[in-house]
Amino acid sequence: MIAKLRGIVDFIGEDSVIIDVNGVGYLVFASRRTLTMLPPKGGEAGLMIETHVREDHIHLYGFADNAEKQWFALLTTVQGVGAKVALALLSVLSPTDLLRALAAQDTTALCRAPGIGPKVATRIVGELKDKAARLNLGPVAAPVAPAATAATSSKKSVKSAKPVDDVSIDTADTAPVVDDGAVLADAVSALVNLGYGRSEAFGAVGKAAQQVGDDKTLDALIRQGLKELSA
């Protein structure tokens, strides 16, 4: 069972990457979010891996961080959501965005992904809302800005990769790690400690996140969450 790969980027396709590990090329399917975080061809990279073994194939799925890997495993438990659809969803919504969408029961956001219609989106919300509230996502790696990617590509030598939550990405050319997911989880825990049910608190924090906008501090989320619960 392969759990992690670290090697040289040999080729990046629309939905996959080939990682050369000591002369052996591994084809790894990944979301567009993860693919955009990889260095250009010739750069060193590492990915967390989910291995699927079937009678007719062995597929490797790669992830930029543990949060995305957890969501992939969770999404594929829903009827009608296979690996391809799960990656499509993770391509349009980050782990934090998915957390907010489920909390707010925002099926429209889920339908942005190819292969997900209203029925499947409703099923995802219904089956995963409570499970998602218990996820410990940890830090979420941020995508590389387009300008940074271009600057990296123009360099004659590729820098050695640096780990970002177990992913080898050159952090000098990337945006900082986004930790909204941890703040949301802390806000949910705070409301649960005040006596509210976890599912109830999860929904309130999801709505609160939409209300407070960019001011997603723990204090702001708890105050707004309490307002939502008392409404």
C-alpha positions as CSV (number, residue, x, y, z in Angstrom):
1,M,0.0,0.0,0.0
2,I,1.5,3.3,-1.1
3,A,0.8,6.2,1.4
4,K,3.2,8.8,0.2
5,L,5.4,9.6,-2.9
6,R,8.4,11.9,-3.1
7,G,10.3,12.4,-6.4
8,I,10.7,14.5,-9.5
9,V,7.8,15.9,-11.5
10,D,8.0,14.3,-14.9
11,F,4.7,15.4,-16.5
12,I,1.6,17.3,-15.4
13,G,-1.6,16.6,-17.2
14,E,-5.2,17.8,-16.9
15,D,-6.1,15.5,-14.0
16,S,-2.9,13.6,-13.2
17,V,0.9,13.9,-12.7
18,I,3.8,11.5,-13.2
19,I,6.2,11.4,-10.3
20,D,9.6,9.9,-11.1
21,V,10.9,8.1,-8.0
22,N,14.4,6.7,-8.6
23,G,13.7,6.1,-12.3
24,V,10.2,4.6,-11.8
25,G,7.3,6.8,-13.0
26,Y,4.1,6.7,-10.9
27,L,0.9,8.0,-12.5
28,V,-1.0,9.9,-9.8
29,F,-4.5,11.3,-10.3
30,A,-5.2,14.5,-8.4
31,S,-7.5,17.5,-8.2
32,R,-6.7,20.7,-10.1
33,R,-6.0,22.4,-6.7
34,T,-3.2,19.9,-6.0
35,L,-1.8,20.0,-9.5
36,T,-1.5,23.8,-9.5
37,M,0.5,23.6,-6.3
38,L,3.2,21.3,-7.8
39,P,6.5,22.7,-9.1
40,P,7.1,22.7,-12.9
41,K,8.6,19.7,-14.7
42,G,12.0,18.8,-13.1
43,G,11.1,20.1,-9.7
44,E,10.9,17.9,-6.6
45,A,7.5,17.2,-5.0
46,G,5.8,15.0,-2.5
47,L,2.2,13.9,-2.3
48,M,0.1,12.1,0.2
49,I,-1.4,9.0,-1.5
50,E,-4.6,7.0,-1.4
51,T,-4.2,3.7,-3.1
52,H,-7.2,2.0,-4.7
53,V,-6.8,-1.6,-5.6
54,R,-9.4,-3.2,-7.9
55,E,-9.6,-6.4,-9.9
56,D,-8.7,-4.6,-13.1
57,H,-6.4,-1.8,-11.9
58,I,-4.4,-0.1,-9.2
59,H,-5.0,3.7,-9.1
60,L,-3.0,6.2,-7.0
61,Y,-4.7,9.4,-5.9
62,G,-2.5,12.3,-4.7
63,F,-3.3,15.1,-2.3
64,A,-1.7,18.4,-1.3
65,D,-2.5,18.1,2.3
66,N,-4.2,15.8,4.8
67,A,-7.4,17.8,4.8
68,E,-8.0,17.1,1.1
69,K,-7.1,13.4,1.6
70,Q,-9.7,13.1,4.4
71,W,-12.4,14.8,2.3
72,F,-11.6,12.4,-0.6
73,A,-12.1,9.4,1.6
74,L,-15.3,10.9,3.1
75,L,-16.8,11.9,-0.3
76,T,-16.3,8.5,-1.8
77,T,-18.5,6.9,0.9
78,V,-21.5,8.6,-0.6
79,Q,-23.5,6.7,-3.2
80,G,-23.0,8.1,-6.6
81,V,-19.6,9.8,-5.7
82,G,-16.7,7.9,-7.1
83,A,-13.0,8.9,-7.1
84,K,-13.4,10.9,-10.3
85,V,-16.3,12.9,-9.0
86,A,-14.7,13.4,-5.6
87,L,-11.6,14.9,-7.3
88,A,-13.8,17.1,-9.5
89,L,-15.4,18.5,-6.4
90,L,-12.1,19.0,-4.7
91,S,-11.0,20.9,-7.8
92,V,-13.6,23.5,-7.4
93,L,-13.9,23.7,-3.6
94,S,-11.1,23.7,-1.1
95,P,-11.5,21.6,2.1
96,T,-12.5,24.8,4.0
97,D,-15.0,25.7,1.3
98,L,-16.5,22.2,1.5
99,L,-16.8,22.5,5.2
100,R,-18.7,25.8,4.8
101,A,-20.9,24.4,2.1
102,L,-22.0,21.5,4.2
103,A,-22.5,23.6,7.2
104,A,-24.7,26.0,5.3
105,Q,-26.3,23.1,3.3
106,D,-25.3,24.9,0.2
107,T,-26.0,22.4,-2.6
108,T,-25.6,25.0,-5.3
109,A,-21.9,25.3,-4.4
110,L,-21.5,21.5,-4.7
111,C,-23.2,21.5,-8.1
112,R,-20.4,23.6,-9.5
113,A,-18.4,20.3,-9.9
114,P,-18.9,18.3,-13.1
115,G,-20.8,15.1,-12.4
116,I,-22.7,16.5,-9.4
117,G,-26.4,17.3,-9.8
118,P,-29.0,18.5,-7.3
119,K,-29.8,14.9,-6.1
120,V,-26.2,13.9,-5.5
121,A,-25.5,17.3,-3.8
122,T,-28.4,16.8,-1.5
123,R,-27.2,13.3,-0.7
124,I,-23.7,14.6,0.1
125,V,-25.1,17.2,2.5
126,G,-27.4,14.8,4.2
127,E,-24.9,12.0,4.6
128,L,-21.8,14.0,5.4
129,K,-22.9,17.0,7.4
130,D,-22.5,15.4,10.8
131,K,-19.4,13.4,9.8
132,A,-17.7,16.6,8.5
133,A,-18.3,18.3,11.8
134,R,-16.1,15.7,13.4
135,L,-13.2,16.0,10.9
136,N,-9.9,17.3,12.3
137,L,-8.6,18.9,9.1
138,G,-5.5,20.7,10.4
139,P,-3.7,23.3,8.2
140,V,-4.8,23.6,4.6
141,A,-2.1,24.3,2.0
142,A,-2.8,27.3,-0.2
143,P,-2.5,27.2,-4.0
144,V,0.4,28.8,-5.8
145,A,-0.5,32.3,-7.2
146,P,-0.2,32.4,-11.1
147,A,2.5,35.1,-10.9
148,A,4.5,32.9,-8.6
149,T,4.1,29.9,-10.8
150,A,5.4,31.9,-13.8
151,A,8.4,33.1,-11.8
152,T,9.2,29.6,-10.7
153,S,9.0,28.3,-14.3
154,S,11.5,31.0,-15.5
155,K,14.2,30.0,-13.1
156,K,17.0,27.9,-14.6
157,S,17.5,25.9,-11.5
158,V,14.6,24.4,-9.4
159,K,14.8,24.9,-5.7
160,S,14.6,21.9,-3.4
161,A,11.1,21.3,-2.1
162,K,10.1,22.3,1.4
163,P,7.3,20.5,3.3
164,V,3.9,22.1,3.8
165,D,1.8,19.7,5.8
166,D,3.8,16.7,4.4
167,V,3.8,18.1,0.8
168,S,7.0,19.1,-0.9
169,I,6.3,22.5,-2.3
170,D,8.6,25.5,-2.6
171,T,7.1,27.8,0.1
172,A,9.1,30.8,-1.0
173,D,7.0,31.0,-4.1
174,T,3.6,30.1,-2.6
175,A,0.9,31.8,-0.6
176,P,0.9,31.1,3.2
177,V,-0.9,28.2,4.7
178,V,-4.6,28.9,5.2
179,D,-6.0,27.7,8.5
180,D,-9.7,28.8,8.3
181,G,-10.7,25.1,8.8
182,A,-9.0,25.0,12.2
183,V,-10.8,28.3,13.3
184,L,-14.1,27.0,12.2
185,A,-13.5,23.7,14.1
186,D,-12.6,25.7,17.2
187,A,-15.7,27.8,16.9
188,V,-17.9,24.6,16.7
189,S,-16.1,23.1,19.7
190,A,-16.7,26.3,21.7
191,L,-20.4,26.2,21.0
192,V,-20.6,22.5,21.8
193,N,-18.9,23.3,25.2
194,L,-21.7,25.8,25.8
195,G,-24.2,23.0,25.5
196,Y,-25.3,23.1,21.9
197,G,-25.4,19.9,19.8
198,R,-22.5,19.4,17.4
199,S,-24.6,19.3,14.3
200,E,-26.5,22.4,15.5
201,A,-23.2,24.2,16.2
202,F,-21.8,23.1,12.9
203,G,-24.7,24.7,11.0
204,A,-24.5,27.9,13.0
205,V,-20.8,28.3,12.4
206,G,-21.2,27.7,8.7
207,K,-23.8,30.5,8.5
208,A,-21.7,32.7,10.7
209,A,-18.7,32.3,8.4
210,Q,-20.8,33.6,5.5
211,Q,-22.0,36.6,7.6
212,V,-18.6,37.8,9.0
213,G,-16.9,37.7,5.6
214,D,-13.1,38.2,5.9
215,D,-13.2,38.7,9.6
216,K,-13.1,35.0,10.5
217,T,-11.6,35.3,13.9
218,L,-12.6,32.8,16.5
219,D,-14.4,35.5,18.6
220,A,-16.3,36.8,15.6
221,L,-17.5,33.3,14.6
222,I,-18.6,32.4,18.1
223,R,-20.5,35.7,18.6
224,Q,-22.2,35.4,15.2
225,G,-22.8,31.7,15.7
226,L,-24.6,32.4,19.0
227,K,-26.8,35.0,17.1
228,E,-27.7,32.3,14.5
229,L,-28.6,29.8,17.3
230,S,-30.8,32.4,19.1
231,A,-32.6,33.5,15.9
